[in-house]
Amino acid sequence: MDTLALKSKSDIIGIMASLLCLVHCLATPFLFVAQAGLIGLGKTHPQWWGVLDLAFLLASLIAVWWSSENSSKKWIRTVLWSSWILLVIVI
């Protein structure tokens, strides 16, 4: 396999994950307001909130898996997977 092609695919996945993260950070205040409004109406946990969490976890899992498979440094793999596991625990 061409190393440059693998690196550019990893970069593209990283860019897509970063853009998704940016959208998430911009949308989070609005999502909190929407959730607070739903709680005020007597609903406790909207289903779409959990689906959104799972979507972000899946996107980050794919990015971490792809990057760790194509990384030549063992410590980078360890840091990536440790960070992802920490994210799962927090969410």
PLY file of the C-alpha trace (Angstrom):
ply
format ascii 1.0
element vertex 91
property float x
property float y
property float z
element edge 90
property int vertex1
property int vertex2
end_header
0.00 0.00 0.00
1.03 3.53 -0.67
2.02 5.26 2.57
1.04 8.69 1.24
-2.45 7.45 0.35
-2.91 5.98 3.83
-1.71 9.18 5.45
-4.07 11.34 3.38
-7.03 9.05 4.24
-6.15 9.33 7.91
-5.93 13.10 7.52
-9.31 13.24 5.80
-10.92 11.20 8.59
-9.29 13.48 11.15
-10.55 16.58 9.34
-14.07 15.16 9.17
-14.01 14.29 12.88
-12.72 17.78 13.70
-15.47 19.41 11.64
-18.05 17.23 13.35
-16.59 18.29 16.68
-16.80 21.96 15.64
-20.46 21.57 14.69
-21.08 19.83 18.00
-19.39 22.62 19.97
-21.40 25.28 18.15
-24.68 23.40 18.55
-24.26 22.30 22.18
-25.61 25.48 23.80
-28.75 25.20 21.67
-29.09 21.52 22.51
-28.85 22.29 26.23
-31.57 24.93 25.91
-33.75 22.47 24.00
-33.19 19.79 26.63
-33.99 22.23 29.45
-37.23 23.13 27.67
-38.16 19.47 27.35
-37.43 18.84 31.01
-39.67 21.78 31.83
-42.45 20.01 29.93
-42.01 16.88 32.05
-39.84 14.82 29.68
-36.66 13.55 31.28
-34.23 12.38 28.62
-34.96 12.88 24.94
-34.12 9.90 22.77
-32.33 12.03 20.18
-29.83 13.13 22.84
-28.64 9.54 23.35
-28.57 8.91 19.59
-26.42 12.01 19.16
-23.98 10.73 21.80
-23.74 7.37 20.04
-23.19 9.04 16.65
-20.26 11.04 18.03
-18.81 7.97 19.72
-19.06 5.98 16.50
-17.42 8.73 14.42
-14.59 9.08 16.92
-14.19 5.28 17.11
-13.71 5.09 13.35
-11.18 7.95 13.44
-9.22 6.41 16.32
-9.27 2.94 14.80
-8.09 4.18 11.40
-5.38 6.40 12.89
-4.09 3.71 15.24
-3.96 1.15 12.42
-1.86 3.51 10.32
0.39 4.87 13.05
3.92 3.59 13.27
4.38 4.71 16.86
3.04 2.50 19.62
2.68 5.36 22.11
0.36 7.23 19.73
-1.91 4.17 19.52
-1.97 3.91 23.30
-2.82 7.60 23.73
-5.54 7.47 21.06
-7.27 4.44 22.56
-6.88 5.72 26.12
-8.44 9.04 25.12
-11.32 7.30 23.37
-11.99 5.06 26.37
-11.97 8.13 28.62
-14.48 9.80 26.26
-16.75 6.73 26.46
-16.59 6.78 30.26
-17.40 10.50 30.39
-20.33 10.19 27.99
0 1
1 2
2 3
3 4
4 5
5 6
6 7
7 8
8 9
9 10
10 11
11 12
12 13
13 14
14 15
15 16
16 17
17 18
18 19
19 20
20 21
21 22
22 23
23 24
24 25
25 26
26 27
27 28
28 29
29 30
30 31
31 32
32 33
33 34
34 35
35 36
36 37
37 38
38 39
39 40
40 41
41 42
42 43
43 44
44 45
45 46
46 47
47 48
48 49
49 50
50 51
51 52
52 53
53 54
54 55
55 56
56 57
57 58
58 59
59 60
60 61
61 62
62 63
63 64
64 65
65 66
66 67
67 68
68 69
69 70
70 71
71 72
72 73
73 74
74 75
75 76
76 77
77 78
78 79
79 80
80 81
81 82
82 83
83 84
84 85
85 86
86 87
87 88
88 89
89 90
